[in-house]
């Protein structure tokens, strides 16, 4: 168990922020789904009940992560990494859901292995960077990219471009904190962006690249002009912007948003949950929500800055980068300033795998924060 003297150093502000975000998520999910979803004959409490059960499962997963000294995780990186690769490969053999082979079915639940894979990647990369910190040379980036490569390939093969973006963000963020040369990271980012543009061009001109589908390229194109396909690929973004804009200052009120309640807004309980908050709680509600996210990122930054060793710094930095990419991309796509990639909003979007992973990430931050203090007897 956790030493009682350590519990006094538990970051209750971080706990409170995570709990507040989950509470907003429960409320938004219930508002978005209590009238039902097209083609899903379930009761009004179905989705919010499952999300609450996922939160309970997340707490059960978070507890051992909090109890075990985070330094112990460094001893398990090989089995963690190899088993994660195995599960990511196994998921490719499953039946595709919504065009992607990203889930494993266990009874009445579906698990998305790419979600916990993010934390495994953070742990493995943090251990490597602790032992081999970058010294400003190009070759310092080789092994970190080799660590990320197999996971990225397997995730892109699902295909899941959004999660691949998160992995890339974690990689670049951790390398930056570890001391990699910023110019090298900028050039890597530019190369990645250029590759995406090249791939999109090839797919649009009929080249079958297998891991990239035309609908994914269309999502990138409608980001530039949603009205080029207003009733197709651009529909989600247009309805999302209408929902957020119609909320104005104070919103239309809970359970009263027309885009949400009349089912104009697609994926309103998952990818576009921010739009539900914007329509029903307005500018003030979204500002409060973004304030909570700011506090989450700020506390994660504080943990990163105060960690007592390099391993703790890199673990915290990885979690910080993961949350930051998720928030920026999800909120950006709800507002029409980022492509639609299917990245969930932490603690709010419906999805058990995402919520469990987020709670595990919070536990990892709490673990690092608690153990930076010297225990006095």
C-alpha positions in Angstrom: 0.0 0.0 0.0 1.0 3.7 -0.3 2.9 4.9 2.8 0.5 7.0 4.9 3.1 9.8 5.0 3.0 9.9 1.2 -0.7 10.5 1.1 -0.3 13.9 2.6 1.4 14.9 -0.7 -1.5 13.7 -2.9 -2.3 16.5 -5.3 -5.9 17.1 -4.4 -6.2 20.0 -6.9 -5.4 17.5 -9.7 -7.9 15.0 -8.3 -10.5 17.7 -8.1 -10.0 18.9 -11.7 -10.2 15.4 -13.0 -13.4 14.7 -11.0 -14.9 18.0 -12.2 -14.2 17.2 -15.8 -15.7 13.7 -15.5 -18.8 15.3 -13.9 -19.2 17.6 -16.8 -18.7 14.7 -19.1 -21.4 12.6 -17.5 -23.9 15.6 -17.8 -23.0 16.3 -21.4 -23.2 12.6 -22.4 -26.6 12.3 -20.7 -27.9 15.4 -22.5 -26.6 14.2 -25.8 -28.0 10.7 -25.6 -31.1 10.6 -23.3 -33.4 11.0 -26.3 -31.6 8.0 -28.0 -29.3 7.7 -31.0 -30.4 6.8 -34.5 -30.5 3.0 -34.9 -29.8 2.3 -31.2 -32.9 1.3 -29.3 -31.6 1.8 -25.8 -32.9 3.6 -22.7 -32.1 7.2 -21.7 -29.5 6.2 -19.1 -27.7 3.6 -21.2 -24.7 5.7 -22.3 -24.2 7.7 -19.1 -24.5 4.5 -17.0 -21.8 2.8 -19.1 -19.6 5.8 -18.8 -20.0 5.8 -15.0 -19.1 2.1 -15.0 -16.0 2.9 -17.1 -15.0 5.6 -14.5 -15.3 2.9 -11.8 -13.1 0.6 -13.8 -10.7 3.4 -14.4 -10.4 4.0 -10.7 -9.6 0.3 -10.2 -6.9 0.5 -12.8 -5.6 3.8 -11.4 -5.2 2.5 -7.8 -2.3 0.1 -8.4 -0.6 2.7 -10.7 -0.8 5.1 -7.7 0.4 2.5 -5.2 3.4 1.1 -7.0 6.5 3.4 -7.0 6.8 4.6 -10.6 10.4 3.6 -10.7 9.2 0.0 -10.8 7.6 0.6 -14.2 11.1 0.9 -15.7 11.7 -2.8 -14.9 8.7 -3.8 -16.9 9.2 -1.9 -20.2 10.2 -5.0 -22.3 7.0 -7.1 -21.5 4.8 -4.0 -21.6 6.2 -2.9 -25.0 6.1 -6.4 -26.6 2.7 -7.3 -25.3 1.3 -4.0 -26.5 2.6 -4.6 -30.0 1.0 -8.0 -29.9 -2.4 -6.7 -29.0 -2.2 -3.9 -31.6 -1.4 -6.6 -34.2 -4.2 -8.8 -32.9 -6.8 -6.0 -33.3 -6.0 -5.9 -37.0 -7.5 -9.4 -37.3 -10.8 -8.3 -35.9 -13.9 -7.2 -37.7 -13.9 -3.6 -38.7 -16.3 -1.2 -36.9 -17.1 2.1 -38.7 -14.3 1.3 -41.2 -11.6 0.7 -38.6 -10.2 -2.4 -36.9 -9.5 -0.7 -33.6 -11.5 -2.6 -31.0 -11.4 -5.9 -29.2 -14.8 -7.2 -28.0 -14.9 -8.7 -24.5 -18.5 -9.7 -23.6 -20.7 -6.7 -23.9 -17.8 -4.2 -23.9 -15.3 -3.1 -26.6 -11.7 -2.2 -25.7 -9.6 0.1 -27.9 -6.0 -1.1 -27.3 -4.4 2.0 -28.8 -5.6 4.0 -25.8 -3.6 2.3 -23.1 -0.8 1.9 -25.7 -0.2 5.6 -25.3 0.8 5.2 -21.6 3.0 2.2 -22.5 4.7 4.3 -25.1 5.3 7.1 -22.6 6.8 4.7 -20.0 9.1 3.0 -22.5 10.3 6.2 -24.1 10.8 7.9 -20.7 13.1 5.0 -19.6 15.1 5.3 -22.8 15.5 9.1 -22.5 16.5 8.7 -18.9 19.4 6.4 -19.9 20.2 8.2 -23.2 19.3 11.9 -23.0 19.6 13.7 -26.3 22.7 15.8 -26.8 21.6 17.9 -29.8 22.6 15.4 -32.5 20.5 13.9 -35.2 21.4 10.4 -34.2 19.9 11.0 -30.8 16.5 10.8 -32.5 17.0 7.5 -34.2 16.1 5.1 -31.3 13.1 7.1 -30.0 11.7 7.0 -33.5 12.4 3.3 -33.8 10.5 2.8 -30.5 7.6 4.7 -31.8 7.7 3.3 -35.4 6.1 -0.2 -34.8 3.3 1.3 -32.8 2.6 4.0 -35.3 2.6 1.5 -38.2 0.1 -0.8 -36.4 -2.2 2.1 -35.5 -2.1 3.6 -39.0 -3.0 0.1 -40.4 -6.2 0.1 -38.4 -6.5 2.8 -39.8 -6.5 5.4 -37.0 -4.9 8.6 -38.1 -6.1 10.6 -35.1 -4.4 8.3 -32.5 -1.2 8.4 -34.7 -1.2 12.2 -34.3 -1.3 11.8 -30.5 1.6 9.4 -30.6 3.6 11.9 -32.7 2.7 14.7 -30.3 3.9 12.6 -27.3 7.1 11.7 -29.1 8.0 15.3 -30.1 6.9 16.7 -26.7 9.0 14.3 -24.7 12.0 14.8 -26.9 11.7 18.5 -26.5 11.7 18.2 -22.7 14.6 15.8 -22.8 16.7 18.4 -24.6 16.5 17.5 -28.3 17.5 20.4 -30.6 14.3 22.4 -31.4 15.4 22.9 -35.0 15.6 19.1 -35.5 12.1 18.7 -34.1 10.7 21.5 -36.3 12.3 19.8 -39.4 10.8 16.5 -38.3 7.4 18.1 -37.9 7.7 19.8 -41.3 8.7 16.5 -42.9 5.7 14.7 -41.4 3.3 17.5 -42.6 4.9 17.3 -46.1 4.3 13.5 -46.1 0.7 13.9 -45.1 0.2 16.4 -48.0 2.0 14.0 -50.4 -0.1 11.1 -49.3 -3.3 13.1 -49.7 -2.3 14.1 -53.2 -1.6 10.5 -54.2 -4.8 9.2 -52.8 -6.9 11.9 -54.5 -5.2 10.9 -57.8 -6.2 7.2 -57.5 -3.1 5.7 -55.9 -4.2 3.0 -53.4 -1.9 3.2 -50.4 -3.9 0.7 -48.4 -3.4 2.4 -45.0 -5.0 5.7 -46.1 -8.6 5.8 -47.4 -10.2 8.5 -49.5 -12.7 9.4 -46.8 -9.7 10.3 -44.5 -8.4 12.6 -47.2 -11.8 14.2 -47.7 -11.8 15.0 -44.0 -8.6 17.0 -44.5 -10.0 18.8 -47.5 -13.3 19.8 -45.8 -11.1 21.3 -43.0 -10.1 23.9 -45.6 -13.6 24.4 -46.9 -16.4 22.4 -45.2 -19.0 23.7 -47.7 -17.3 21.9 -50.6 -19.3 18.8 -49.4 -21.8 20.3 -47.1 -24.1 17.2 -47.0 -21.2 14.7 -46.9 -17.8 15.0 -45.4 -18.4 18.6 -44.3 -21.6 17.9 -42.5 -20.1 17.1 -39.1 -18.0 20.2 -39.0 -20.8 22.5 -40.2 -23.3 21.2 -37.7 -20.6 21.5 -34.9 -19.9 25.1 -35.8 -23.6 25.9 -35.9 -24.1 24.3 -32.5 -21.2 26.1 -30.8 -22.2 29.5 -32.4 -25.9 29.2 -31.5 -25.0 28.8 -27.9 -23.9 32.5 -27.7 -23.1 33.8 -24.3 -25.1 31.6 -21.9 -26.3 28.8 -24.1 -29.7 27.4 -24.8 -29.9 25.5 -21.5 -29.2 21.9 -20.6 -31.3 19.4 -22.7 -32.5 22.3 -24.9 -29.9 22.5 -27.7 -31.6 22.2 -31.1 -28.6 20.7 -32.9 -28.0 18.2 -30.1 -31.5 17.2 -29.2 -32.9 17.1 -32.7 -29.9 14.9 -33.8 -28.4 17.3 -36.4 -25.1 17.0 -34.7 -23.4 13.7 -35.4 -21.1 11.8 -32.9 -22.4 14.3 -30.3 -21.6 12.1 -27.4 -18.1 11.2 -28.6 -16.0 13.3 -31.1 -18.2 16.4 -30.8 -19.1 16.5 -27.1 -17.5 20.0 -26.9 -20.1 21.2 -29.3 -22.9 20.0 -27.0 -21.3 22.0 -24.1 -21.0 25.0 -26.4 -24.6 24.9 -27.6 -26.3 24.2 -24.3 -24.0 26.2 -21.9 -22.7 28.8 -24.2 -19.5 30.9 -24.2 -19.5 31.0 -20.4 -19.8 27.2 -20.1 -17.1 26.5 -22.7 -14.8 29.1 -21.0 -15.3 27.4 -17.7 -14.6 24.0 -19.3 -11.4 25.3 -21.0 -10.4 26.7 -17.6 -10.6 23.3 -16.1 -8.5 21.9 -18.9 -6.0 24.8 -18.3 -5.8 23.8 -14.7 -5.2 20.1 -15.7 -2.4 21.1 -18.0 -0.9 23.5 -15.5 -0.8 20.9 -12.7 0.8 18.4 -15.1 3.4 21.0 -16.0 4.0 21.6 -12.2 4.6 17.9 -11.7 7.0 17.8 -14.7 9.0 20.8 -13.4 9.2 19.4 -9.8 9.8 15.7 -10.4 12.8 14.5 -8.5 14.5 12.6 -11.3 14.7 12.4 -15.1 12.4 9.4 -15.3 9.6 11.2 -13.4 10.1 14.3 -15.6 9.7 12.4 -18.8 6.7 10.4 -17.6 4.9 13.6 -16.6 5.9 15.4 -19.8 4.5 12.5 -21.8 1.2 12.7 -20.0 1.2 16.4 -20.4 1.8 16.1 -24.2 -0.9 13.5 -24.5 -3.6 15.6 -22.8 -2.5 18.8 -24.7 -2.7 17.2 -28.2 -6.1 15.7 -27.4 -7.5 19.0 -26.1 -6.1 21.1 -29.0 -7.2 18.8 -31.8 -10.7 17.9 -30.4 -11.6 21.5 -29.5 -10.1 22.7 -32.8 -12.1 20.2 -34.9 -15.3 21.2 -33.0 -14.6 24.8 -33.9 -13.7 24.0 -37.5 -10.0 25.0 -37.2 -8.6 21.5 -37.1 -9.3 18.4 -39.3 -11.8 15.9 -38.1 -9.7 13.0 -36.8 -11.8 11.2 -34.3 -9.7 12.2 -31.2 -11.8 12.1 -28.0 -11.9 15.0 -25.6 -10.3 13.8 -22.3 -12.8 12.9 -19.5 -15.8 14.2 -21.6 -16.1 12.0 -24.7 -18.0 8.8 -24.3 -15.7 5.8 -24.4 -14.5 3.4 -21.7 -11.0 2.9 -23.1 -10.3 6.6 -23.3 -11.7 7.3 -19.8 -9.8 4.5 -18.2 -6.5 5.6 -19.9 -7.1 9.2 -18.8 -7.6 8.1 -15.2 -4.5 5.9 -15.3 -2.6 8.9 -16.7 -3.8 11.1 -13.7 -2.6 8.3 -11.3 0.8 8.4 -13.0 1.1 12.1 -12.4 0.0 11.8 -8.8 2.5 9.0 -8.3 5.4 11.2 -9.6 4.2 14.1 -7.5 3.9 12.2 -4.3 7.3 10.5 -4.5 9.2 13.7 -5.1 8.9 14.4 -1.4 11.4 13.0 1.0 9.8 10.8 3.6 10.8 11.8 7.1 10.5 9.3 10.0 
